[in-house]
């Protein structure tokens, strides 16, 4: 049986929703950011600062390749917001399961990501962060729309988002 793969912009709730799905289904949760941190033995800001974004993207593909190695079991896989950018990642994501894109309005994303300093792409003043969110969302929209289906999380709790994924026709 195939798993569920969560993609979507930073702050759309992939990690929180992934935890809920994992608990409800009894499937293990794999998080690509956590796998990268474990294998690199560095934080994500350190990887961006020391190796650059391109190296982080290569690390993402490597973790996906590892996860997609047979036998692929039913798992919940939550991913980093930029994993959709490399076309070569898509066959790997689809090997892992149904790909669900979590979406949210830019102002909700801004509220949710707040002043956290663990996302190197969203460093800066609130104005800079707001502009960066809009620019990255515009750049990535087409890639997120390749998912099998999307859930707008703007006005839903994480538990409600999990319900929409598990019972899409309810
Ligand atoms: C990124 C999202 C982050 C993390 C890295 C880059 C992105 O993950 O992979 O900071 O490019 O959108 P989350 O989406 O879990 O915050």
Backbone and ligand atoms as CSV (ligand in chain L), in Angstrom:
chain,resi,resn,atom,element,x,y,z
A,1,UNK,N,N,0.844,-1.194,0.000
A,1,UNK,CA,C,0.000,0.000,0.000
A,1,UNK,C,C,0.884,1.251,0.000
A,2,UNK,N,N,0.453,2.218,-0.798
A,2,UNK,CA,C,1.251,3.444,-0.876
A,2,UNK,C,C,0.937,4.401,0.258
A,3,UNK,N,N,1.817,5.323,0.493
A,3,UNK,CA,C,1.650,6.273,1.582
A,3,UNK,C,C,1.022,7.582,1.161
A,4,UNK,N,N,1.174,8.568,2.031
A,4,UNK,CA,C,0.683,9.919,1.772
A,4,UNK,C,C,1.879,10.858,1.862
A,5,UNK,N,N,2.015,11.705,0.846
A,5,UNK,CA,C,3.131,12.656,0.807
A,5,UNK,C,C,2.560,14.062,0.902
A,6,UNK,N,N,3.044,14.836,1.853
A,6,UNK,CA,C,2.570,16.211,2.019
A,6,UNK,C,C,3.590,17.173,1.434
A,7,UNK,N,N,3.145,17.979,0.470
A,7,UNK,CA,C,3.982,19.055,-0.059
A,7,UNK,C,C,3.263,20.369,0.201
A,8,UNK,N,N,3.978,21.464,0.063
A,8,UNK,CA,C,3.329,22.769,0.246
A,8,UNK,C,C,4.309,23.770,0.825
A,9,UNK,N,N,3.903,25.018,0.744
A,9,UNK,CA,C,4.763,26.109,1.187
A,9,UNK,C,C,5.034,26.009,2.692
A,10,UNK,N,N,6.106,26.671,3.123
A,10,UNK,CA,C,6.395,26.793,4.556
A,10,UNK,C,C,5.160,27.372,5.254
A,11,UNK,N,N,4.847,26.845,6.418
A,11,UNK,CA,C,3.735,27.399,7.180
A,11,UNK,C,C,2.357,26.898,6.760
A,12,UNK,N,N,2.306,25.915,5.867
A,12,UNK,CA,C,0.982,25.382,5.512
A,12,UNK,C,C,0.581,24.223,6.417
A,13,UNK,N,N,1.476,23.792,7.299
A,13,UNK,CA,C,1.098,22.795,8.313
A,13,UNK,C,C,1.512,21.374,8.000
A,14,UNK,N,N,2.457,21.186,7.087
A,14,UNK,CA,C,2.829,19.821,6.682
A,14,UNK,C,C,3.275,18.969,7.867
A,15,UNK,N,N,4.108,19.542,8.724
A,15,UNK,CA,C,4.662,18.740,9.822
A,15,UNK,C,C,3.572,18.384,10.835
A,16,UNK,N,N,2.760,19.382,11.206
A,16,UNK,CA,C,1.708,19.130,12.205
A,16,UNK,C,C,0.670,18.155,11.662
A,17,UNK,N,N,0.252,18.387,10.422
A,17,UNK,CA,C,-0.753,17.499,9.825
A,17,UNK,C,C,-0.156,16.103,9.636
A,18,UNK,N,N,1.119,16.051,9.270
A,18,UNK,CA,C,1.787,14.761,9.116
A,18,UNK,C,C,1.754,13.956,10.410
A,19,UNK,N,N,1.977,14.628,11.529
A,19,UNK,CA,C,1.948,13.938,12.831
A,19,UNK,C,C,0.559,13.367,13.109
A,20,UNK,N,N,-0.468,14.155,12.799
A,20,UNK,CA,C,-1.845,13.701,13.061
A,20,UNK,C,C,-2.175,12.502,12.167
A,21,UNK,N,N,-1.828,12.590,10.881
A,21,UNK,CA,C,-2.118,11.485,9.955
A,21,UNK,C,C,-1.388,10.218,10.400
A,22,UNK,N,N,-0.137,10.408,10.811
A,22,UNK,CA,C,0.658,9.262,11.236
A,22,UNK,C,C,0.009,8.573,12.444
A,23,UNK,N,N,-0.459,9.387,13.401
A,23,UNK,CA,C,-1.096,8.811,14.595
A,23,UNK,C,C,-2.414,8.134,14.219
A,24,UNK,N,N,-3.203,8.758,13.354
A,24,UNK,CA,C,-4.505,8.188,13.015
A,24,UNK,C,C,-4.384,6.895,12.210
A,25,UNK,N,N,-3.413,6.867,11.286
A,25,UNK,CA,C,-3.294,5.707,10.397
A,25,UNK,C,C,-2.399,4.622,10.996
A,26,UNK,N,N,-1.606,4.998,12.007
A,26,UNK,CA,C,-0.635,4.043,12.554
A,26,UNK,C,C,0.516,3.826,11.580
A,27,UNK,N,N,0.772,4.789,10.702
A,27,UNK,CA,C,1.884,4.697,9.753
A,27,UNK,C,C,3.032,5.551,10.278
A,28,UNK,N,N,4.270,5.114,10.032
A,28,UNK,CA,C,5.391,5.951,10.477
A,28,UNK,C,C,5.425,7.286,9.737
A,29,UNK,N,N,5.943,8.301,10.413
A,29,UNK,CA,C,6.098,9.626,9.802
A,29,UNK,C,C,7.558,9.839,9.448
A,30,UNK,N,N,7.813,10.191,8.211
A,30,UNK,CA,C,9.162,10.540,7.780
A,30,UNK,C,C,9.122,11.996,7.341
A,31,UNK,N,N,10.099,12.771,7.771
A,31,UNK,CA,C,10.121,14.193,7.441
A,31,UNK,C,C,11.449,14.476,6.736
A,32,UNK,N,N,11.392,14.940,5.496
A,32,UNK,CA,C,12.649,15.063,4.732
A,32,UNK,C,C,13.612,16.041,5.394
A,33,UNK,N,N,13.083,17.148,5.956
A,33,UNK,CA,C,13.982,18.105,6.628
A,33,UNK,C,C,14.723,17.416,7.788
A,34,UNK,N,N,13.978,16.622,8.585
A,34,UNK,CA,C,14.617,15.946,9.728
A,34,UNK,C,C,15.645,14.925,9.244
A,35,UNK,N,N,15.330,14.211,8.160
A,35,UNK,CA,C,16.285,13.220,7.644
A,35,UNK,C,C,17.574,13.904,7.189
A,36,UNK,N,N,17.415,15.083,6.560
A,36,UNK,CA,C,18.596,15.828,6.094
A,36,UNK,C,C,19.438,16.278,7.293
A,37,UNK,N,N,18.762,16.807,8.313
A,37,UNK,CA,C,19.485,17.282,9.506
A,37,UNK,C,C,20.249,16.112,10.149
A,38,UNK,N,N,19.586,14.936,10.194
A,38,UNK,CA,C,20.256,13.764,10.783
A,38,UNK,C,C,21.468,13.362,9.968
A,39,UNK,N,N,21.308,13.273,8.631
A,39,UNK,CA,C,22.454,12.764,7.864
A,39,UNK,C,C,23.551,13.808,7.721
A,40,UNK,N,N,23.183,15.091,7.696
A,40,UNK,CA,C,24.215,16.136,7.561
A,40,UNK,C,C,24.870,16.468,8.904
A,41,UNK,N,N,24.168,16.117,10.001
A,41,UNK,CA,C,24.606,16.527,11.349
A,41,UNK,C,C,24.807,18.031,11.431
A,42,UNK,N,N,23.918,18.760,10.737
A,42,UNK,CA,C,23.912,20.222,10.771
A,42,UNK,C,C,22.463,20.662,10.752
A,43,UNK,N,N,22.209,21.869,11.236
A,43,UNK,CA,C,20.858,22.412,11.123
A,43,UNK,C,C,20.633,22.898,9.686
A,44,UNK,N,N,19.375,23.159,9.343
A,44,UNK,CA,C,19.093,23.652,7.990
A,44,UNK,C,C,19.741,25.025,7.753
A,45,UNK,N,N,19.645,25.980,8.695
A,45,UNK,CA,C,20.362,27.242,8.452
A,45,UNK,C,C,21.865,27.040,8.240
A,46,UNK,N,N,22.457,26.091,8.971
A,46,UNK,CA,C,23.901,25.823,8.776
A,46,UNK,C,C,24.170,25.277,7.368
A,47,UNK,N,N,23.319,24.379,6.902
A,47,UNK,CA,C,23.528,23.806,5.560
A,47,UNK,C,C,23.438,24.919,4.507
A,48,UNK,N,N,22.409,25.771,4.627
A,48,UNK,CA,C,22.276,26.878,3.661
A,48,UNK,C,C,23.494,27.797,3.721
A,49,UNK,N,N,23.943,28.106,4.936
A,49,UNK,CA,C,25.043,29.069,5.079
A,49,UNK,C,C,26.364,28.477,4.610
A,50,UNK,N,N,26.609,27.200,4.938
A,50,UNK,CA,C,27.931,26.622,4.660
A,50,UNK,C,C,28.019,25.989,3.273
A,51,UNK,N,N,26.890,25.424,2.801
A,51,UNK,CA,C,26.957,24.654,1.546
A,51,UNK,C,C,26.161,25.316,0.426
A,52,UNK,N,N,25.218,26.182,0.790
A,52,UNK,CA,C,24.373,26.836,-0.213
A,52,UNK,C,C,23.081,26.066,-0.465
A,53,UNK,N,N,22.140,26.762,-1.088
A,53,UNK,CA,C,20.820,26.161,-1.316
A,53,UNK,C,C,20.895,24.960,-2.266
A,54,UNK,N,N,21.756,25.054,-3.301
A,54,UNK,CA,C,21.825,23.958,-4.282
A,54,UNK,C,C,22.209,22.644,-3.592
A,55,UNK,N,N,23.107,22.735,-2.627
A,55,UNK,CA,C,23.522,21.533,-1.914
A,55,UNK,C,C,22.368,20.988,-1.062
A,56,UNK,N,N,21.609,21.911,-0.433
A,56,UNK,CA,C,20.438,21.478,0.329
A,56,UNK,C,C,19.466,20.735,-0.590
A,57,UNK,N,N,19.256,21.264,-1.811
A,57,UNK,CA,C,18.330,20.623,-2.770
A,57,UNK,C,C,18.826,19.234,-3.165
A,58,UNK,N,N,20.156,19.097,-3.306
A,58,UNK,CA,C,20.698,17.769,-3.623
A,58,UNK,C,C,20.449,16.807,-2.465
A,59,UNK,N,N,20.602,17.328,-1.259
A,59,UNK,CA,C,20.354,16.485,-0.089
A,59,UNK,C,C,18.895,16.028,-0.056
A,60,UNK,N,N,17.994,16.930,-0.460
A,60,UNK,CA,C,16.567,16.552,-0.494
A,60,UNK,C,C,16.347,15.391,-1.462
A,61,UNK,N,N,16.929,15.518,-2.655
A,61,UNK,CA,C,16.743,14.448,-3.655
A,61,UNK,C,C,17.326,13.135,-3.141
A,62,UNK,N,N,18.479,13.225,-2.495
A,62,UNK,CA,C,19.105,11.995,-1.966
A,62,UNK,C,C,18.215,11.316,-0.926
A,63,UNK,N,N,17.581,12.120,-0.049
A,63,UNK,CA,C,16.695,11.529,0.972
A,63,UNK,C,C,15.466,10.908,0.313
A,64,UNK,N,N,14.945,11.582,-0.725
A,64,UNK,CA,C,13.786,11.008,-1.432
A,64,UNK,C,C,14.157,9.686,-2.092
A,65,UNK,N,N,15.349,9.646,-2.689
A,65,UNK,CA,C,15.792,8.400,-3.338
A,65,UNK,C,C,15.872,7.270,-2.314
A,66,UNK,N,N,16.385,7.611,-1.136
A,66,UNK,CA,C,16.479,6.596,-0.075
A,66,UNK,C,C,15.098,6.096,0.320
A,67,UNK,N,N,14.164,7.056,0.506
A,67,UNK,CA,C,12.809,6.678,0.917
A,67,UNK,C,C,12.113,5.846,-0.157
A,68,UNK,N,N,12.428,6.122,-1.429
A,68,UNK,CA,C,11.717,5.465,-2.534
A,68,UNK,C,C,12.317,4.116,-2.917
A,69,UNK,N,N,13.395,3.751,-2.218
A,69,UNK,CA,C,14.030,2.473,-2.514
A,69,UNK,C,C,13.093,1.341,-2.083
A,70,UNK,N,N,12.891,0.312,-2.943
A,70,UNK,CA,C,11.961,-0.745,-2.556
A,70,UNK,C,C,12.486,-1.548,-1.372
A,71,UNK,N,N,11.640,-2.159,-0.559
A,71,UNK,CA,C,10.187,-2.088,-0.658
A,71,UNK,C,C,9.665,-0.800,-0.033
A,72,UNK,N,N,8.742,-0.128,-0.713
A,72,UNK,CA,C,8.150,1.106,-0.189
A,72,UNK,C,C,6.916,0.721,0.625
A,73,UNK,N,N,6.927,1.091,1.909
A,73,UNK,CA,C,5.777,0.737,2.748
A,73,UNK,C,C,4.900,1.968,2.949
A,74,UNK,N,N,3.731,1.738,3.545
A,74,UNK,CA,C,2.804,2.850,3.787
A,74,UNK,C,C,3.378,3.753,4.871
A,75,UNK,N,N,3.613,4.978,4.511
A,75,UNK,CA,C,4.183,5.948,5.443
A,75,UNK,C,C,3.554,7.302,5.163
A,76,UNK,N,N,3.659,8.179,6.131
A,76,UNK,CA,C,3.330,9.580,5.889
A,76,UNK,C,C,4.671,10.286,5.704
A,77,UNK,N,N,4.820,10.995,4.592
A,77,UNK,CA,C,6.076,11.691,4.332
A,77,UNK,C,C,5.793,13.187,4.266
A,78,UNK,N,N,6.360,13.935,5.189
A,78,UNK,CA,C,6.220,15.391,5.075
A,78,UNK,C,C,7.531,15.934,4.515
A,79,UNK,N,N,7.418,16.977,3.700
A,79,UNK,CA,C,8.567,17.428,2.921
A,79,UNK,C,C,8.846,18.910,3.175
A,80,UNK,N,N,10.002,19.374,2.745
A,80,UNK,CA,C,10.321,20.790,2.799
A,80,UNK,C,C,9.606,21.516,1.651
A,81,UNK,N,N,9.305,22.785,1.878
A,81,UNK,CA,C,8.480,23.543,0.933
A,81,UNK,C,C,9.014,23.640,-0.481
A,82,UNK,N,N,10.336,23.449,-0.658
A,82,UNK,CA,C,10.912,23.614,-1.987
A,82,UNK,C,C,11.149,22.310,-2.727
A,83,UNK,N,N,10.686,21.198,-2.159
A,83,UNK,CA,C,11.003,19.889,-2.764
A,83,UNK,C,C,10.337,19.707,-4.122
A,84,UNK,N,N,9.279,20.474,-4.355
A,84,UNK,CA,C,8.520,20.366,-5.609
A,84,UNK,C,C,9.265,20.990,-6.795
A,85,UNK,N,N,10.357,21.731,-6.518
A,85,UNK,CA,C,10.976,22.547,-7.563
A,85,UNK,C,C,11.751,21.729,-8.589
A,86,UNK,N,N,12.327,20.616,-8.167
A,86,UNK,CA,C,13.135,19.827,-9.099
A,86,UNK,C,C,12.244,18.805,-9.784
A,87,UNK,N,N,12.147,18.851,-11.109
A,87,UNK,CA,C,11.298,17.879,-11.803
A,87,UNK,C,C,11.677,16.435,-11.456
A,88,UNK,N,N,12.969,16.179,-11.258
A,88,UNK,CA,C,13.384,14.795,-10.975
A,88,UNK,C,C,12.850,14.286,-9.632
A,89,UNK,N,N,12.413,15.193,-8.756
A,89,UNK,CA,C,11.849,14.736,-7.478
A,89,UNK,C,C,10.438,14.156,-7.639
A,90,UNK,N,N,9.742,14.543,-8.716
A,90,UNK,CA,C,8.327,14.156,-8.824
A,90,UNK,C,C,8.081,12.659,-8.942
A,91,UNK,N,N,8.840,11.932,-9.817
A,91,UNK,CA,C,8.614,10.479,-9.848
A,91,UNK,C,C,8.882,9.840,-8.489
A,92,UNK,N,N,9.840,10.396,-7.746
A,92,UNK,CA,C,10.160,9.843,-6.420
A,92,UNK,C,C,9.007,10.117,-5.462
A,93,UNK,N,N,8.490,11.353,-5.485
A,93,UNK,CA,C,7.361,11.692,-4.602
A,93,UNK,C,C,6.185,10.769,-4.909
A,94,UNK,N,N,5.930,10.543,-6.199
A,94,UNK,CA,C,4.769,9.717,-6.582
A,94,UNK,C,C,4.987,8.253,-6.224
A,95,UNK,N,N,6.243,7.811,-6.211
A,95,UNK,CA,C,6.532,6.439,-5.778
A,95,UNK,C,C,6.155,6.258,-4.308
A,96,UNK,N,N,6.295,7.337,-3.539
A,96,UNK,CA,C,6.048,7.248,-2.097
A,96,UNK,C,C,4.565,7.263,-1.749
A,97,UNK,N,N,3.738,7.766,-2.639
A,97,UNK,CA,C,2.302,7.751,-2.323
A,97,UNK,C,C,1.540,8.837,-3.030
A,98,UNK,N,N,0.314,9.026,-2.556
A,98,UNK,CA,C,-0.507,10.104,-3.104
A,98,UNK,C,C,0.065,11.426,-2.620
A,99,UNK,N,N,0.207,12.358,-3.531
A,99,UNK,CA,C,0.835,13.625,-3.177
A,99,UNK,C,C,-0.263,14.660,-2.906
A,100,UNK,N,N,-0.264,15.173,-1.684
A,100,UNK,CA,C,-1.275,16.144,-1.265
A,100,UNK,C,C,-0.580,17.481,-1.035
A,101,UNK,N,N,-1.077,18.536,-1.705
A,101,UNK,CA,C,-0.495,19.873,-1.506
A,101,UNK,C,C,-1.318,20.634,-0.479
A,102,UNK,N,N,-0.671,21.127,0.559
A,102,UNK,CA,C,-1.330,22.010,1.523
A,102,UNK,C,C,-1.090,23.443,1.076
A,103,UNK,N,N,-2.180,24.212,1.024
A,103,UNK,CA,C,-2.084,25.604,0.560
A,103,UNK,C,C,-2.501,26.517,1.701
A,104,UNK,N,N,-2.117,27.777,1.634
A,104,UNK,CA,C,-2.627,28.782,2.582
A,104,UNK,C,C,-2.427,30.161,1.976
A,105,UNK,N,N,-3.267,31.086,2.391
A,105,UNK,CA,C,-3.148,32.462,1.903
A,105,UNK,C,C,-1.851,33.083,2.432
A,106,UNK,N,N,-1.260,33.991,1.649
A,106,UNK,CA,C,0.027,34.589,2.062
A,106,UNK,C,C,-0.015,35.204,3.464
A,107,UNK,N,N,-1.110,35.887,3.814
A,107,UNK,CA,C,-1.113,36.548,5.135
A,107,UNK,C,C,-1.188,35.519,6.268
A,108,UNK,N,N,-1.832,34.404,5.999
A,108,UNK,CA,C,-1.885,33.327,7.009
A,108,UNK,C,C,-0.502,32.681,7.143
A,109,UNK,N,N,0.160,32.499,6.011
A,109,UNK,CA,C,1.519,31.935,6.052
A,109,UNK,C,C,2.410,32.845,6.895
A,110,UNK,N,N,2.304,34.147,6.655
A,110,UNK,CA,C,3.125,35.118,7.393
A,110,UNK,C,C,2.867,34.997,8.897
A,111,UNK,N,N,1.595,34.894,9.286
A,111,UNK,CA,C,1.267,34.748,10.715
A,111,UNK,C,C,1.875,33.459,11.276
A,112,UNK,N,N,1.761,32.382,10.492
A,112,UNK,CA,C,2.206,31.088,11.021
A,112,UNK,C,C,3.723,30.973,11.098
A,113,UNK,N,N,4.429,31.546,10.127
A,113,UNK,CA,C,5.890,31.386,10.180
A,113,UNK,C,C,6.518,32.351,11.178
A,114,UNK,N,N,5.800,33.448,11.477
A,114,UNK,CA,C,6.199,34.368,12.530
A,114,UNK,C,C,7.654,34.770,12.445
A,115,UNK,N,N,8.270,34.836,13.607
A,115,UNK,CA,C,9.649,35.327,13.658
A,115,UNK,C,C,10.637,34.169,13.807
A,116,UNK,N,N,10.217,32.957,13.424
A,116,UNK,CA,C,11.099,31.798,13.600
A,116,UNK,C,C,12.374,32.001,12.786
A,117,UNK,N,N,13.511,31.575,13.351
A,117,UNK,CA,C,14.777,31.813,12.642
A,117,UNK,C,C,15.325,30.520,12.044
A,118,UNK,N,N,14.453,29.516,11.912
A,118,UNK,CA,C,14.934,28.226,11.405
A,118,UNK,C,C,14.667,28.052,9.911
A,119,UNK,N,N,14.203,29.132,9.244
A,119,UNK,CA,C,13.929,29.026,7.805
A,119,UNK,C,C,14.767,30.073,7.067
A,120,UNK,N,N,15.903,29.654,6.535
A,120,UNK,CA,C,16.826,30.632,5.938
A,120,UNK,C,C,16.199,31.431,4.800
A,121,UNK,N,N,15.231,30.862,4.091
A,121,UNK,CA,C,14.640,31.609,2.972
A,121,UNK,C,C,13.707,32.713,3.463
A,122,UNK,N,N,13.345,32.675,4.750
A,122,UNK,CA,C,12.435,33.696,5.272
A,122,UNK,C,C,13.111,34.542,6.347
A,123,UNK,N,N,14.390,34.779,6.175
A,123,UNK,CA,C,15.101,35.646,7.124
A,123,UNK,C,C,14.875,37.094,6.713
A,124,UNK,N,N,14.878,38.004,7.679
A,124,UNK,CA,C,14.783,39.425,7.355
A,124,UNK,C,C,13.709,40.135,8.142
A,125,UNK,N,N,13.456,41.385,7.758
A,125,UNK,CA,C,12.432,42.177,8.437
A,125,UNK,C,C,11.062,41.644,8.035
A,126,UNK,N,N,9.991,41.971,8.819
A,126,UNK,CA,C,8.651,41.496,8.455
A,126,UNK,C,C,8.269,41.879,7.018
A,127,UNK,N,N,8.677,43.073,6.584
A,127,UNK,CA,C,8.341,43.509,5.208
A,127,UNK,C,C,9.062,42.627,4.185
A,128,UNK,N,N,10.340,42.364,4.469
A,128,UNK,CA,C,11.112,41.514,3.545
A,128,UNK,C,C,10.516,40.110,3.489
A,129,UNK,N,N,10.122,39.612,4.653
A,129,UNK,CA,C,9.569,38.254,4.708
A,129,UNK,C,C,8.267,38.196,3.905
A,130,UNK,N,N,7.447,39.237,4.077
A,130,UNK,CA,C,6.172,39.287,3.353
A,130,UNK,C,C,6.407,39.271,1.831
A,131,UNK,N,N,7.365,40.078,1.384
A,131,UNK,CA,C,7.656,40.130,-0.058
A,131,UNK,C,C,8.216,38.802,-0.554
A,132,UNK,N,N,9.073,38.201,0.268
A,132,UNK,CA,C,9.676,36.928,-0.124
A,132,UNK,C,C,8.604,35.846,-0.244
A,133,UNK,N,N,7.655,35.848,0.699
A,133,UNK,CA,C,6.574,34.854,0.652
A,133,UNK,C,C,5.804,35.005,-0.661
A,134,UNK,N,N,5.431,36.237,-1.010
A,134,UNK,CA,C,4.653,36.446,-2.248
A,134,UNK,C,C,5.450,36.001,-3.471
A,135,UNK,N,N,6.733,36.368,-3.493
A,135,UNK,CA,C,7.549,36.033,-4.667
A,135,UNK,C,C,7.719,34.515,-4.792
A,136,UNK,N,N,8.018,33.851,-3.672
A,136,UNK,CA,C,8.245,32.400,-3.736
A,136,UNK,C,C,6.952,31.663,-4.072
A,137,UNK,N,N,5.831,32.135,-3.506
A,137,UNK,CA,C,4.546,31.487,-3.808
A,137,UNK,C,C,4.267,31.571,-5.304
A,138,UNK,N,N,4.497,32.760,-5.886
A,138,UNK,CA,C,4.230,32.937,-7.315
A,138,UNK,C,C,5.122,31.997,-8.139
A,139,UNK,N,N,6.394,31.904,-7.729
A,139,UNK,CA,C,7.333,31.033,-8.449
A,139,UNK,C,C,6.946,29.561,-8.367
A,140,UNK,N,N,6.357,29.176,-7.242
A,140,UNK,CA,C,6.155,27.748,-6.971
A,140,UNK,C,C,4.763,27.228,-7.257
A,141,UNK,N,N,3.823,28.155,-7.494
A,141,UNK,CA,C,2.422,27.734,-7.604
A,141,UNK,C,C,2.234,26.587,-8.596
A,142,UNK,N,N,2.876,26.716,-9.780
A,142,UNK,CA,C,2.688,25.697,-10.821
A,142,UNK,C,C,3.197,24.339,-10.326
A,143,UNK,N,N,4.277,24.363,-9.574
A,143,UNK,CA,C,4.844,23.102,-9.092
A,143,UNK,C,C,3.924,22.454,-8.045
A,144,UNK,N,N,3.351,23.271,-7.135
A,144,UNK,CA,C,2.441,22.690,-6.139
A,144,UNK,C,C,1.196,22.105,-6.809
A,145,UNK,N,N,0.806,22.704,-7.942
A,145,UNK,CA,C,-0.432,22.234,-8.570
A,145,UNK,C,C,-0.258,20.878,-9.263
A,146,UNK,N,N,0.961,20.338,-9.288
A,146,UNK,CA,C,1.163,18.994,-9.830
A,146,UNK,C,C,0.725,17.901,-8.845
A,147,UNK,N,N,0.383,18.298,-7.634
A,147,UNK,CA,C,-0.045,17.307,-6.624
A,147,UNK,C,C,-1.357,16.646,-7.041
A,148,UNK,N,N,-1.638,15.480,-6.457
A,148,UNK,CA,C,-2.874,14.769,-6.795
A,148,UNK,C,C,-4.095,15.538,-6.317
A,149,UNK,N,N,-4.010,16.147,-5.154
A,149,UNK,CA,C,-5.048,17.094,-4.751
A,149,UNK,C,C,-4.525,18.066,-3.713
A,150,UNK,N,N,-5.295,19.163,-3.510
A,150,UNK,CA,C,-4.846,20.234,-2.620
A,150,UNK,C,C,-5.886,20.493,-1.552
A,151,UNK,N,N,-5.412,20.973,-0.413
A,151,UNK,CA,C,-6.318,21.393,0.654
A,151,UNK,C,C,-5.915,22.802,1.066
A,152,UNK,N,N,-6.878,23.720,1.052
A,152,UNK,CA,C,-6.607,25.069,1.553
A,152,UNK,C,C,-6.757,25.036,3.069
A,153,UNK,N,N,-5.649,25.243,3.753
A,153,UNK,CA,C,-5.620,25.090,5.207
A,153,UNK,C,C,-5.896,26.417,5.930
A,154,UNK,N,N,-6.139,27.495,5.162
A,154,UNK,CA,C,-6.187,28.837,5.762
A,154,UNK,C,C,-7.139,28.926,6.948
A,155,UNK,N,N,-8.305,28.301,6.812
A,155,UNK,CA,C,-9.294,28.436,7.889
A,155,UNK,C,C,-9.640,27.094,8.533
A,156,UNK,N,N,-8.696,26.177,8.499
A,156,UNK,CA,C,-8.945,24.855,9.095
A,156,UNK,C,C,-7.914,24.578,10.188
A,157,UNK,N,N,-8.329,23.812,11.196
A,157,UNK,CA,C,-7.343,23.352,12.176
A,157,UNK,C,C,-6.566,22.190,11.550
A,158,UNK,N,N,-5.394,21.878,12.100
A,158,UNK,CA,C,-4.648,20.733,11.548
A,158,UNK,C,C,-5.482,19.445,11.545
A,159,UNK,N,N,-6.308,19.231,12.570
A,159,UNK,CA,C,-7.134,18.012,12.614
A,159,UNK,C,C,-8.169,18.020,11.476
A,160,UNK,N,N,-8.699,19.206,11.178
A,160,UNK,CA,C,-9.659,19.301,10.063
A,160,UNK,C,C,-8.965,19.051,8.717
A,161,UNK,N,N,-7.731,19.507,8.602
A,161,UNK,CA,C,-6.978,19.260,7.362
A,161,UNK,C,C,-6.769,17.748,7.203
A,162,UNK,N,N,-6.409,17.085,8.304
A,162,UNK,CA,C,-6.210,15.630,8.259
A,162,UNK,C,C,-7.500,14.940,7.828
A,163,UNK,N,N,-8.644,15.401,8.335
A,163,UNK,CA,C,-9.943,14.833,7.933
A,163,UNK,C,C,-10.151,14.967,6.434
A,164,UNK,N,N,-9.848,16.134,5.899
A,164,UNK,CA,C,-10.046,16.375,4.447
A,164,UNK,C,C,-9.185,15.415,3.618
A,165,UNK,N,N,-8.013,15.094,4.140
A,165,UNK,CA,C,-7.123,14.193,3.396
A,165,UNK,C,C,-7.625,12.751,3.496
A,166,UNK,N,N,-8.098,12.389,4.687
A,166,UNK,CA,C,-8.529,11.005,4.886
A,166,UNK,C,C,-9.920,10.758,4.297
A,167,UNK,N,N,-10.776,11.764,4.344
A,167,UNK,CA,C,-12.173,11.599,3.859
A,167,UNK,C,C,-12.484,12.730,2.878
A,168,UNK,N,N,-11.843,12.728,1.694
A,168,UNK,CA,C,-11.969,13.888,0.812
A,168,UNK,C,C,-13.392,14.132,0.321
A,169,UNK,N,N,-14.256,13.137,0.380
A,169,UNK,CA,C,-15.605,13.326,-0.163
A,169,UNK,C,C,-16.637,13.551,0.927
A,170,UNK,N,N,-16.191,13.641,2.192
A,170,UNK,CA,C,-17.164,13.766,3.296
A,170,UNK,C,C,-17.792,15.161,3.299
L,1,LIG,C1,C,12.184,25.414,2.460
L,1,LIG,C2,C,11.303,24.948,3.404
L,1,LIG,C3,C,11.737,24.392,4.690
L,1,LIG,C4,C,13.138,23.794,4.569
L,1,LIG,C5,C,14.082,24.811,4.018
L,1,LIG,C6,C,13.658,25.329,2.639
L,1,LIG,C7,C,11.651,25.973,1.189
L,1,LIG,O1,O,10.832,23.374,5.122
L,1,LIG,O2,O,13.130,22.660,3.741
L,1,LIG,O3,O,14.163,25.873,4.936
L,1,LIG,O4,O,12.414,26.103,0.213
L,1,LIG,O5,O,10.432,26.268,1.127
L,1,LIG,P1,P,9.326,23.675,5.671
L,1,LIG,O6,O,8.458,23.841,4.468
L,1,LIG,O7,O,9.017,22.442,6.443
L,1,LIG,O8,O,9.415,24.897,6.512
